[in-house]
Amino acid sequence: MGNRQTLQARVLNCLLTIVELEPLIKKLPLDSDLRAEFKFIKSIVNQVNEFDLSENDVSRIERATATFLDEISVPLSIFYKDFKKQKLQ
């Protein structure tokens, strides 16, 4: 369905979306193994152009990214509410 560059761009978008959340996620009381995962994700960002991807691979990565974002949305929203309360005080 998509050409190689498009597939790679879609995966890169997923990875960068997750990496951009790192500063916020680091502030949450979550498993420390998550830091190793962020390090791994950052290490492969520059290698995406070497990946040989299929549409199925990319769809699976996009679904996993969406699931991760859904799962992290509640803790982040709680953190954001607490942060706003602290700023107002």
GUNUVEX-84031 format. One record per residue (C-alpha): residue in three letters; y, z, x; chain. Coordinates in steps of 0.05 Angstrom, whole numbers, plus 5000, padded with zeros to 4 digits. Layout:
REM residues N
 code    Y    Z    X unit
  Ala    Y    Z    X    A
...
REM end
This chain:
REM residues 89
 code    Y    Z    X unit
  Met 5000 5000 5000    A
  Gly 5049 5017 5055    A
  Asn 5057 4989 5124    A
  Arg 5044 5030 5186    A
  Gln 5118 5048 5197    A
  Thr 5127 5069 5124    A
  Leu 5066 5113 5127    A
  Gln 5090 5145 5191    A
  Ala 5159 5156 5162    A
  Arg 5130 5191 5102    A
  Val 5089 5238 5146    A
  Leu 5150 5250 5191    A
  Asn 5190 5268 5129    A
  Cys 5137 5320 5109    A
  Leu 5136 5351 5178    A
  Leu 5211 5354 5185    A
  Thr 5217 5385 5115    A
  Ile 5172 5441 5137    A
  Val 5205 5450 5205    A
  Glu 5274 5455 5173    A
  Leu 5249 5516 5134    A
  Glu 5227 5553 5196    A
  Pro 5290 5595 5205    A
  Leu 5285 5621 5134    A
  Ile 5211 5631 5135    A
  Lys 5215 5671 5200    A
  Lys 5256 5722 5162    A
  Leu 5201 5734 5111    A
  Pro 5147 5786 5122    A
  Leu 5091 5735 5129    A
  Asp 5031 5726 5173    A
  Ser 5049 5717 5247    A
  Asp 4999 5659 5252    A
  Leu 5051 5619 5216    A
  Arg 5093 5617 5279    A
  Ala 5037 5583 5316    A
  Glu 5032 5532 5260    A
  Phe 5106 5517 5265    A
  Lys 5099 5508 5340    A
  Phe 5042 5459 5328    A
  Ile 5080 5420 5275    A
  Lys 5140 5414 5322    A
  Ser 5095 5390 5378    A
  Ile 5068 5332 5336    A
  Val 5134 5309 5306    A
  Asn 5148 5264 5365    A
  Gln 5077 5236 5363    A
  Val 5078 5211 5292    A
  Asn 5092 5140 5315    A
  Glu 5024 5140 5350    A
  Phe 4985 5160 5287    A
  Asp 4940 5109 5254    A
  Leu 4947 5131 5181    A
  Ser 4919 5107 5116    A
  Glu 4951 5114 5047    A
  Asn 4899 5168 5031    A
  Asp 4918 5207 5094    A
  Val 4991 5205 5077    A
  Ser 4981 5223 5004    A
  Arg 4939 5283 5025    A
  Ile 4994 5306 5074    A
  Glu 5047 5297 5020    A
  Arg 5006 5338 4970    A
  Ala 4994 5392 5022    A
  Thr 5069 5394 5037    A
  Ala 5086 5399 4963    A
  Thr 5035 5455 4955    A
  Phe 5064 5492 5015    A
  Leu 5135 5485 4987    A
  Asp 5112 5511 4919    A
  Glu 5078 5571 4951    A
  Ile 5136 5589 4995    A
  Ser 5189 5579 4940    A
  Val 5178 5648 4908    A
  Pro 5184 5688 4972    A
  Leu 5244 5646 4993    A
  Ser 5278 5655 4925    A
  Ile 5268 5731 4930    A
  Phe 5297 5730 5000    A
  Tyr 5356 5688 4977    A
  Lys 5371 5736 4920    A
  Asp 5368 5796 4967    A
  Phe 5412 5759 5017    A
  Lys 5464 5743 4963    A
  Lys 5465 5816 4941    A
  Gln 5477 5839 5012    A
  Lys 5534 5789 5020    A
  Leu 5567 5813 4957    A
  Gln 5566 5886 4977    A
REM end
